[in-house]
Amino acid sequence: MAGIGMGAARDLANKVEAFVREVVVSYERDLRRDHHGNPTDALINELKALARDAGVLTPHILPDSRHLTQRETALVLAAAGLSPLGMLACNVAAPDEGNMFLLGHVGSPVIKERFLKPMVDG
C-alpha cells in the first residue's frame, strides 16, 4: 500500500496538531451540547468548516480516494485526538474513518462517488 511517506505524514500530522491546538481546543468550552453532553451538529459543522478552510478536513484520504498507510494514519489520528473535538473537526472519527478506508479500497467508482465522496467532504 503506497501512502505519502512518513516524512510527509509527519508534516501533515503537524498541520493537524497545530489546527487542533490553535483552533479546536478553544471550542472545548462551547456550550452547544445536546442533553447527553455531546457537541451539537451545528458545532461539529462549524468545526468542519474551519478544518476545511485550514486544509485538514479528512486529511487521511488523498484527493484520488487513496488512504494513507496505517502508520501514516496513526500519526494524523494521534494529532487530531489531542482534543475530544479534534476527531470530529477533522472528520477522522470512528466509524466513518474505517468506512472511508474500506470504501477507498474496495468500492467501485460508482460506490466511491455515491458514498465515499460525501463522507470525505464532511
N, C-alpha and C positions, 0 to 999 in steps of 0.2 A: 504494500500500500504506500503510495507516494503522497507525502504531505507537502509542507512548505520548508521543512528543515528545522532543526532545533534552534538555530540562531534566529531565524525569522519568527519562530513560535515564541521565543523569549521576548522579542521585540513586541509582538502582538500582545502577549500577556502583560508586559509593562504598560502598554497603552490602555488595556482593560483595567489594570490596577490603578493607574492614575485617574481614570474616569470614575471608578468606584470611590476612591478616596476623596477626590475633589468635588464630585457632584452627588453621587448616590448617598453617601453617609449623611449628608445634611437632611435627607428625606426620612431618615430613620425615626425622627420625632414627629413626622407628619401625622396629623390626626385622622386622615382619610382611611378609616379602617371599618370593616364590617363587624357584625355582632360577635364574631369569633376572634377579632383582633387581626384579621388578615387584611393586607392592603386592598383597597377597592380597585375595580377595573380602571377608574379614572386616574388613580395614582400610578398604576402599572403602565397605562398608556402614555402618561406624561413622561415617565422614566424611559420608556422605549423610544419615544420621540427624541429625547435628549441623547440616548445612546446612538440612535440613527445619525443624528447630527454630528456626533463625535466619531463616527466610523467604527463603533464597537457593537452594533446590533448583530447578533448571530455571528460572532467572529469565528466560530469553529467550522462554518460552512463556507467554502470558497465560491466565488461567483459562478463557476461551472458546475455547481452542486456537489463537488467532491468534499469530503470531510477531512479534517486534519487527522493525523495519526493519533492513536491513543495517548502516546506520550505528549504530543503537541497539545492535544485537547486537555490533558491533565493540567498543563501549565495555565491555560486560559481559564479553566473552570476554577482552579485554586485562586486565581486573581479575582474572578467575579465573586467568589464566595467570601471575600473579606467583609461583606455586609450581607445581612439577611435579605436585603432587597437587590443585591447585585446580580444574582442569577436571574431574577425576573426582569430587571432592567436590561440586561444584555441578551435576554432571550435564550438562555442556556440551561434553564431549569428542567428537571425531570417532570413528566415523562417525555416532553417534547424533544429534548436533546437526543435521547435514544431513538425516538421515532424518526427524527431527521436523519440520523446516522443510517438507520435501516432503509428508509426510502431512498437515500442517496446511493446506497449500494445495490439495491435490488429492484428499485422502482423503474418501470418503463418510462419513456419520455412523457407519455400521457399522464401517468401517475405522478411523476415529478411535477409536471405543470399544474395538475389539479390539487395535489395535496402538499407536496414539499414546498413549492414556491410560496404559498400563503403562510406556511409556518416560518420559513426563513425570513419573510418580510415582516414578521412580527404581528 
